Amino acid sequence: MSLDAHDVALVRAANPGPFTLSGTNTWIVGRDPCWIVDPGPALPEHVEAIAAEAQRRGGAGAVALTHRHADHAEAVGAVQERTGARLAEVGPGERTGPLEAVATPGHTPDHLAFVAGRAVLTGDAVLGEGSVFVVGQLAEYLDALRALRDLDLDLLLPGHGPVVVDPRAKLDEYVAHRLDRERRLVEALDAGARSVDAMLDAAWDDAPPALRLPAAVTLGAHLDKLDAEGRLPPGVARPTLPEGLSAP
């Protein structure tokens, strides 16, 4: 199923990296006017490419954000100035133009996905490849993934990575991955692991050094879930972010 069939265009930013994969995906949905989702980093070439695609689609009605991390939101002002689009302020269950907002907390507390017909723009709730790190609300995040799976979808349009053409399989994979991490973490706790390093070494041993900190952040979300369920043993250390550091 092509993007054209869903009247969606992709403009990918030239900001590749360990967190952004091949770059931030900016999605442009509909026409006369179109809606711009996650304008990405404030790179002049990227802003111009967004503006050009919006003009081809009869102008931009609004900009919508899945969340406010810089790699998704930094270019909001530049894109508004270049296209005249307003910033859409929407909450879960609300609509803006062709988009219906769905709560997908976890990567950030107020993270949204946007349903556009039979496609969902998932931001950093689901990536085209690999997994995301979860800052908190892990149980709610898993519920959101299951709710998306129940929709009749053709495509997932992620914030990074390629288009997902088998949404149910990808969402099942994401839920299974989180539950497998939980299983491995519980086994490590049962074996006596209590320090952050011991838990990471046991349950996130496949994380490369560059992703050790995001893994620690996700570990914290798993520990919070176990604690809320009464399954966390005493004496378990909690990971903390260095002062002044925000997760990307």
NORJOFEN-V411668 format. One line per field, one symbol per residue. ss: DSSP state (a for helix, b for strand, c for the rest). psi: psi as a letter, one per 20 degrees, with the letter a starting at -180 (. if undefined). burial: b if it has 9 or more other ideal C-beta (glycine too) atoms within 8 Angstrom, else e. A space follows every 10 residues. Layout:
ss->???
psi->???
burial->???
This chain:
ss->cccaaacbbb bbccccbccc bccbbbbbbc cccbbbbccc cccaaaaaaa aaaaaacccb bbbbccccca aaaccaaaaa aaaccbbccc ccccbbccbb bbbccccccc cbbbbbccbb bbbccccccc cccccccaaa aaaaaaaaac ccccbbbbcb cccbccaaaa aaaaaaaaaa aaaaaaaaaa cccccaaaaa aaacccccaa aaaaaaaaaa aaaaaaaacc cccccccccc cccccccc
psi->prhhhjlqqp opqmlqrhhi cirpoppopa rlrrpppmib qmpghgghhg hghgghjjrp grpqphrkqh ihihjggghg hhijqrppoq rpiqqocjpp pppmqfhqhk pqrppnckqp oicjhprhqa rrqphalggh ghhgghghhi qnqhqpnrhq arqoimgggg hgggghgghg ggghgggggh ijphqggggg hgikiiprhi jgghhhghgh hghgghghjk jprqjpqpqq qqpipqq.
burial->eebeebebeb bbbebeeeeb bebbbbbbbb eebbbbbbbb bbbeebbbbb bebbbebebb bbbbbbbebe bbbbbbebbb ebbebebbeb eeeeebbebb bbbbbbbbee bbbbbbeebb bbbbbbbbee ebbbbbbbeb bbebbbbbbe bebbbbbbbb bebbeebeeb bbebbebbbe bbebbbbbbe eebbebebbb ebbbeebeee bbebbbbbbb bbbbbbbeee ebeeebeebe beeeeebe
